[in-house]
Amino acid sequence: MIYGCGTTPPPRSYSFSVKSAYKTLANQESGGVSEVFAYLWNLKVMPFAQFYVWRALTDRIETKQNLHKRGVMVGDTLCVFCGKEEESTSHIFVSCKVSIKFWNMCFSWLGINLVSHNELINHFEQFSCICFNKEGNKLWKSLWVSVIWFIWKHRNKVIFN
């Protein structure tokens, strides 16, 4: 609603907390993202992996594409795994041929046939559709966090070794 011409906005509470700032930022994202983050923070995984995945889901990790956007000289911005597409967050974790192969190995090991999303946040949300009970969903999402962390560690090993 636009206020003007003699109308005044309703009074607001101006108390600040980290929780209120997080809720404000999370609600500014596209639909349902705050629920995704709430689910992420309630998983029983290592805190460093949880924080890293939050950064990945918000596209704040140091991919070649993100470094290039920030003005860091990275040479080429091609994916270190396939060398064919730009290394973006979604590409390196879910749409690169190497990560697709890894996800398919995990799914076949668990006896699941699945078509995955190409966007990271949708890929994460997809893991709540696999199991029907709450504990099963937490286990699947914890597995997802572990796989993302493993892919990132492998990527860094390829670059720096």
C-alpha positions in Angstrom: 0.0 0.0 0.0 1.2 3.5 -0.8 0.8 6.2 1.8 0.6 9.8 0.9 -1.8 12.8 0.6 -2.7 13.0 4.3 -2.6 9.3 5.0 0.0 8.0 7.5 1.4 4.5 7.7 0.6 2.4 10.7 3.0 2.6 13.7 5.9 0.1 13.6 7.9 -1.5 16.3 11.6 -0.6 15.8 13.3 -3.2 18.0 16.2 -5.0 16.4 17.5 -8.5 16.9 19.5 -10.9 14.7 16.5 -13.2 14.5 14.3 -10.3 13.2 17.0 -9.4 10.6 17.3 -13.0 9.5 13.5 -13.4 9.1 13.3 -10.1 7.1 16.1 -11.2 4.8 14.8 -14.8 4.4 11.3 -13.5 3.6 12.6 -11.3 0.8 13.7 -14.3 -1.1 11.4 -16.0 -3.6 8.5 -18.1 -2.2 9.2 -20.8 0.4 12.9 -20.1 0.8 12.5 -19.2 4.4 11.0 -22.6 5.0 14.0 -24.2 3.2 16.4 -22.4 5.5 14.4 -23.2 8.6 14.6 -26.9 7.6 18.3 -26.6 7.0 19.1 -25.2 10.4 17.1 -28.0 12.1 19.2 -30.8 10.5 21.6 -32.8 12.7 24.7 -32.2 10.6 28.1 -30.6 11.3 27.6 -26.9 11.8 30.4 -25.9 9.3 28.7 -28.0 6.6 25.3 -26.5 7.5 26.7 -23.0 7.2 28.5 -23.8 3.9 25.3 -25.3 2.4 23.4 -22.1 3.5 26.0 -20.1 1.6 25.7 -22.4 -1.4 21.9 -22.1 -1.4 22.2 -18.3 -1.4 24.9 -18.4 -4.1 27.6 -16.9 -1.8 30.3 -19.5 -2.3 33.6 -18.9 -4.2 32.8 -20.4 -7.6 34.7 -19.0 -10.5 31.6 -17.2 -11.7 31.1 -15.5 -8.3 34.8 -14.6 -8.0 34.7 -13.1 -11.5 31.6 -11.0 -10.6 33.6 -9.7 -7.6 36.5 -8.6 -9.8 38.9 -11.4 -8.8 41.1 -12.5 -11.7 40.4 -16.2 -12.1 41.6 -16.8 -15.7 38.8 -18.7 -17.3 35.5 -19.3 -15.5 35.0 -22.8 -16.9 34.0 -25.6 -14.6 37.0 -27.5 -13.2 35.2 -30.9 -13.7 33.9 -30.7 -17.2 35.6 -27.6 -18.7 32.7 -26.9 -20.9 30.3 -24.6 -18.9 30.8 -21.7 -16.6 31.3 -22.7 -13.0 28.2 -21.5 -11.2 26.9 -22.8 -7.9 24.0 -24.8 -9.6 26.3 -26.1 -12.3 29.0 -27.5 -10.1 26.6 -29.2 -7.6 23.7 -30.4 -9.8 24.1 -29.9 -13.5 27.7 -30.7 -14.3 28.2 -34.2 -15.8 30.5 -35.1 -12.9 28.1 -34.1 -10.2 25.2 -35.8 -12.1 27.2 -39.0 -12.2 27.8 -38.8 -8.5 24.1 -38.1 -7.7 23.1 -41.0 -9.9 25.6 -43.3 -8.1 24.0 -42.3 -4.8 20.5 -42.8 -6.1 21.3 -46.2 -7.6 23.0 -47.3 -4.3 19.8 -46.4 -2.5 17.6 -48.0 -5.2 16.0 -44.7 -6.3 15.1 -43.6 -9.9 14.9 -39.8 -9.9 15.1 -36.9 -12.3 16.9 -34.0 -10.5 16.3 -30.3 -10.7 19.0 -28.1 -12.2 18.6 -25.3 -9.6 20.3 -26.0 -6.2 17.5 -24.8 -4.0 14.9 -26.9 -5.9 17.3 -29.9 -5.7 17.4 -29.5 -1.9 13.6 -29.2 -1.7 13.3 -32.3 -3.8 14.8 -34.4 -1.1 11.8 -33.9 1.2 9.6 -35.6 -1.5 11.6 -38.9 -1.4 10.5 -40.1 2.1 7.2 -39.7 3.6 7.9 -39.4 7.3 9.7 -36.6 9.2 12.7 -38.6 10.3 13.2 -40.0 6.9 13.2 -36.5 5.3 15.7 -35.3 7.9 18.0 -38.2 7.0 17.7 -37.5 3.3 18.4 -33.8 3.7 21.4 -34.7 5.9 22.6 -36.9 3.1 22.1 -34.1 0.6 24.2 -31.7 2.8 27.0 -34.4 3.0 27.1 -34.9 -0.8 27.2 -31.1 -1.4 30.1 -30.8 1.0 31.9 -33.7 -0.6 31.5 -32.3 -4.1 32.9 -28.9 -2.9 35.9 -30.6 -1.2 36.6 -32.7 -4.3 36.4 -29.5 -6.5 38.9 -27.8 -4.3 41.2 -30.8 -4.3 41.1 -30.8 -8.2 42.0 -27.1 -8.2 44.7 -26.9 -5.5 46.4 -30.3 -6.0 
